[in-house]
Amino acid sequence: MKITLVHDNFDNEQHGIFNHTSNLYSRLSTNPYVDSVYELTPIKNKKIYGLLPISLFQLYHLVAAIKKQNPDIVHIHGTHLPYALLPLVLKNKFITIVTLHGIVALDSKESIRNRLLCKHLIFKYFEKISVRNASFLIAVSPAVKKMIQDMYYPSCNIEVIPNGVNLSDFKLNYNNIKLKHPCIFFIGRLVKTKNIGILIKAFSLVKSKFPNTHLYIAGTGPQISNLKKMVSKYDLTDDVTFLGYIFGDMKISYYKSVDICVVPSKFESFSIVTLEAMASSKAVVASNVGGIPYLVEDGLNGFLFSPSDHVDLCEKISFLLENNNLRKEMGKAGCKKATSFEWDLIVAKTVDCYKSLLGCE
């Protein structure tokens, strides 16, 4: 079979779609059922924008390239424009699969500019077109599946195929970084939806109980200056380290070396960070939102908390700091659960979908 993967030009592993498509592509390339696999991304340097957030040139480029490749299946990742229009444009010509990594209409509401221009309503309109015209839908978590059914298409059948993890990467002995212990770790984009401010507020309370605790924040983003001001406001400058963007072996080294990982997001469709922390055998304290409860079983491999309750977050972190054995047991439970998200298994499920759509044995 011939597969074309369509996704955006993400250039680092902070983006979930980049992580997903790069692992999918590499494994499809060696899969015995796949004769050839192509990757398509839009051309970024030529745009024709009007009032609508859509590039006609990008859409033309994508459709022309797909027709030239003539694949058996076009697998589209995400429902941003112009991808949202591909299932409609390609309908009755190609089998199209859309993997929903989140809900674009909801994500876009975080931007004040988008709300003022009602762009979130435009995104919702086109996202609905994508969902209703695709041959098949995949969601990265049960939470995304339910939201799509509630918002757009109650009767549609959506397969849940989550993001994955390369467990072998996390089994190597990378925990050689000298850190201040006990320590708490956050990694992700420094944006409002990651809710890092609530972690800093909770950390200020943790410090009153455990004065030697240190917080490491990894990532880059537009909130960096506000977060540093907040750290200064709470007199935590010596107790919080901003690491910038870390990746590869360095990222794994931090996962393996820290004591607790915290995921305080206001919403996550899945949370690759949570899965990577589990693969590192670390206890996780994470928001009880979106796809996170799909990964974190409260009290078993971590704790869940309300993303608006910094006191609850403080209590969960403090409890883990007080109980080293519990931390280790939760870490082991998390690592065990992570085995069911190994990328080889995830890609095998995806290939099964391809085969089913093509009527293959």
C-alpha positions in Angstrom: 0.0 0.0 0.0 1.1 3.6 -0.6 0.5 6.1 2.2 0.8 9.9 2.2 1.2 11.6 5.5 0.1 15.3 5.6 1.1 17.5 8.5 2.4 21.0 9.4 6.1 22.2 9.3 6.8 21.6 13.0 10.5 21.7 13.6 11.0 20.4 17.1 9.7 17.7 19.4 7.9 20.1 21.7 5.0 19.7 19.2 3.0 16.6 19.7 2.2 16.3 15.9 5.9 16.4 15.1 6.6 13.7 17.6 3.7 11.5 16.3 4.4 11.9 12.6 8.1 11.4 12.8 7.7 8.1 14.6 4.9 7.0 12.4 6.9 7.8 9.2 10.0 6.0 10.3 8.2 2.8 11.2 5.9 2.9 8.2 9.0 3.1 6.0 10.1 -0.3 7.2 6.6 -1.9 7.6 6.2 -5.0 5.3 2.6 -4.0 4.4 3.6 -0.5 3.3 5.2 -0.3 -0.2 5.9 3.5 0.1 5.2 6.3 2.4 5.4 10.1 1.6 5.4 13.1 3.8 3.8 16.3 2.7 4.0 19.7 4.5 2.8 23.1 3.2 5.1 25.5 1.5 5.6 28.3 4.0 7.1 31.1 2.0 4.2 31.7 -0.4 0.9 32.7 1.2 -2.3 34.2 -0.1 -4.3 35.3 2.9 -7.6 37.1 2.9 -9.9 37.7 5.8 -10.1 33.9 6.3 -7.1 32.1 8.0 -6.5 30.0 4.9 -3.7 29.9 2.2 -5.1 29.0 -1.2 -1.6 28.4 -2.5 -0.8 25.9 0.2 -4.1 24.0 -0.5 -3.3 23.9 -4.2 0.2 22.7 -3.5 -1.0 19.9 -1.3 -3.7 18.7 -3.6 -1.4 18.7 -6.6 1.3 16.8 -4.8 -1.2 14.2 -3.5 -2.6 13.6 -7.0 1.0 13.2 -8.3 1.8 10.7 -5.6 -1.5 8.9 -6.1 -1.5 7.1 -2.7 -3.9 4.5 -1.5 -4.5 6.5 1.7 -4.0 10.1 2.6 -3.4 10.4 6.3 -4.0 13.9 7.5 -2.7 15.0 10.9 -4.7 17.8 12.5 -7.6 20.0 11.4 -5.8 23.3 11.0 -6.3 25.1 7.7 -5.6 24.3 4.9 -5.6 20.6 6.0 -9.2 20.8 7.2 -10.4 21.2 3.6 -8.5 18.2 2.2 -11.1 15.6 3.1 -13.7 17.6 1.2 -11.5 18.4 -1.8 -10.3 14.8 -2.0 -13.6 13.1 -1.4 -14.5 10.3 -3.8 -10.9 10.5 -5.2 -8.9 9.2 -2.3 -9.4 7.4 1.1 -8.7 10.1 3.7 -7.9 9.5 7.4 -7.8 12.4 9.8 -6.0 12.0 13.1 -7.4 14.5 15.6 -4.5 15.7 17.9 -6.8 18.2 19.6 -9.8 20.5 18.9 -8.6 23.5 16.9 -11.8 25.4 17.5 -11.2 25.2 21.3 -7.4 25.8 21.1 -7.9 29.0 19.0 -10.2 30.5 21.7 -7.1 31.0 23.9 -6.1 33.9 21.6 -7.8 37.2 22.4 -7.2 38.2 18.8 -8.9 35.1 17.5 -11.9 35.7 19.7 -12.2 39.4 18.7 -12.1 38.4 15.0 -14.4 35.4 15.6 -11.7 33.2 14.1 -12.5 30.4 16.5 -15.9 30.1 14.9 -14.3 30.0 11.4 -12.0 27.2 12.6 -15.0 25.4 14.1 -16.8 25.6 10.7 -13.9 24.2 8.8 -13.1 21.6 11.4 -16.6 20.3 11.1 -16.1 20.0 7.3 -13.0 18.0 7.9 -14.6 15.6 10.4 -17.7 15.0 8.3 -15.9 14.4 5.0 -13.1 12.2 6.1 -13.2 8.5 5.3 -12.1 7.6 8.8 -11.3 9.4 12.0 -8.6 8.7 14.7 -8.4 10.4 18.0 -5.4 10.5 20.3 -7.4 10.0 23.4 -10.9 9.1 24.6 -11.4 12.7 25.7 -10.8 14.0 22.1 -13.1 11.3 20.7 -15.9 12.4 23.0 -15.4 16.1 22.3 -15.6 15.5 18.5 -18.7 13.4 18.9 -20.3 16.0 21.1 -19.4 19.0 19.0 -19.6 17.7 15.4 -20.7 14.2 14.7 -22.5 12.2 17.4 -23.0 9.1 15.3 -19.5 8.9 13.9 -17.2 6.0 14.7 -13.8 7.2 15.9 -10.9 4.9 16.6 -8.7 5.9 19.6 -5.0 5.4 18.7 -2.8 7.4 21.1 0.6 9.0 20.9 3.4 6.6 21.7 6.8 6.5 23.4 10.1 4.8 22.6 10.7 2.9 25.8 14.2 1.8 24.8 15.3 5.5 24.9 14.4 5.8 28.5 16.0 2.5 29.7 19.5 3.8 29.0 21.5 5.2 31.9 21.2 9.0 31.4 20.6 10.1 35.0 24.0 11.7 35.3 23.0 15.4 35.7 23.9 17.0 39.0 20.7 18.6 40.3 19.5 20.1 43.6 17.4 17.6 45.4 14.6 17.2 46.1 13.4 18.6 42.8 10.3 19.1 40.7 10.4 19.2 36.9 8.2 20.8 34.3 8.8 20.5 30.6 6.8 22.0 27.8 6.0 25.1 25.8 5.9 28.3 28.0 2.3 29.3 27.0 -0.8 30.2 29.0 -2.5 26.8 28.4 0.3 25.0 30.1 -0.7 26.9 33.3 2.8 27.1 34.7 1.8 30.0 37.0 -0.2 27.7 39.1 2.9 25.5 39.6 4.9 28.4 40.7 2.3 29.4 43.2 2.1 25.9 44.5 5.9 25.7 44.6 6.0 28.8 46.9 3.9 26.8 49.4 5.9 23.7 49.0 9.0 25.7 49.9 7.6 26.5 53.3 7.4 22.8 54.1 10.5 21.6 52.2 12.9 24.6 52.0 15.6 22.7 50.0 13.2 21.8 47.1 14.2 23.1 43.7 12.0 23.6 40.6 13.4 23.1 37.1 11.4 24.6 34.2 12.3 23.4 30.7 10.9 25.0 27.5 10.6 28.2 25.6 7.7 30.4 24.7 6.0 33.8 25.0 5.3 33.5 28.7 9.0 33.3 29.7 9.2 36.9 30.9 5.9 36.8 32.9 7.0 33.6 34.6 10.4 35.1 35.6 8.6 38.1 37.0 6.3 35.8 39.0 9.3 33.8 40.3 10.8 37.1 41.4 7.5 38.2 43.0 7.5 35.1 45.2 11.2 35.5 46.1 12.0 32.2 44.4 14.8 33.4 42.1 17.4 31.1 43.7 15.0 28.2 43.8 13.8 28.0 40.2 16.0 27.3 37.2 14.8 28.0 33.7 16.6 25.5 31.4 15.4 26.7 28.0 14.6 24.2 25.3 16.1 20.8 25.9 15.7 17.7 23.8 17.1 14.3 23.0 19.6 12.8 25.5 19.5 16.0 27.6 15.8 15.8 28.0 15.9 12.2 29.0 18.7 12.9 31.5 16.5 15.4 33.3 13.5 13.1 33.3 15.7 10.3 34.8 17.3 12.6 37.3 14.4 14.6 38.9 12.2 13.4 41.7 8.7 14.5 40.6 7.2 15.6 37.2 4.3 18.0 37.2 1.9 18.6 34.3 -0.3 21.6 35.4 -2.0 22.2 32.0 -5.5 23.8 31.7 -6.1 21.2 28.9 -4.2 18.4 27.2 -5.6 16.3 24.4 -3.1 13.6 25.4 0.1 14.8 27.1 3.2 13.3 25.7 5.1 14.8 28.6 3.1 12.7 31.0 3.8 9.5 29.0 7.6 10.3 28.9 7.7 10.9 32.6 6.0 7.5 33.1 8.5 5.9 30.8 11.2 7.4 33.0 9.7 5.7 36.1 8.7 9.0 37.7 5.7 9.8 39.7 3.5 12.4 38.0 1.3 15.1 39.5 -1.0 16.2 36.7 -4.2 18.2 35.9 -7.4 16.2 35.9 -8.3 17.4 32.4 -8.6 16.1 28.8 -6.5 13.0 28.0 -4.4 13.1 31.1 -6.7 10.7 33.2 -6.2 8.2 30.3 -2.6 8.0 31.4 -2.6 8.9 35.1 -4.6 6.6 37.4 -5.0 8.7 40.5 -3.2 7.2 43.4 -1.7 4.4 41.3 1.0 5.9 39.1 0.6 9.5 40.1 -1.9 12.1 41.4 -4.5 14.2 39.7 -5.5 17.7 40.8 -7.8 20.5 39.7 -5.8 22.9 37.4 -7.2 25.9 39.3 -6.3 24.7 42.8 -2.6 25.5 43.7 -3.2 24.4 47.3 -4.3 20.9 46.1 -1.2 20.8 43.8 1.0 21.7 46.7 -0.5 19.0 48.9 0.0 16.3 46.3 3.6 17.4 45.7 4.3 17.5 49.4 2.9 14.1 50.0 5.2 12.6 47.4 8.2 14.5 48.8 7.4 12.9 52.2 7.0 9.4 50.9 10.0 8.2 48.9 8.8 4.6 48.7 5.4 5.7 47.3 7.2 7.8 44.7 9.2 4.8 43.6 6.2 2.5 43.5 4.2 5.1 41.5 7.1 5.4 39.1 7.3 1.6 38.6 3.5 1.5 38.0 3.8 4.3 35.4 6.6 2.6 33.6 4.6 -0.6 33.4 1.6 1.2 32.0 3.8 3.0 29.4 4.6 -0.4 27.8 1.1 -0.4 26.3 2.0 2.9 24.5 5.2 1.6 22.8 5.4 3.2 19.3 5.7 -0.2 17.6 2.2 -1.1 19.0 0.8 2.3 18.1 2.0 2.0 14.5 0.7 -1.6 14.2 -2.8 -0.3 15.2 -2.5 2.4 12.6 -1.5 -0.1 9.9 -4.5 -2.3 10.9 -6.8 0.7 10.2 -5.1 1.1 6.8 -5.6 -2.6 6.0 -9.3 -2.5 7.1 -10.0 0.5 4.9 -8.4 -1.1 1.9 -10.1 -4.5 2.5 -6.8 -6.3 3.1 -6.4 -9.4 5.2 
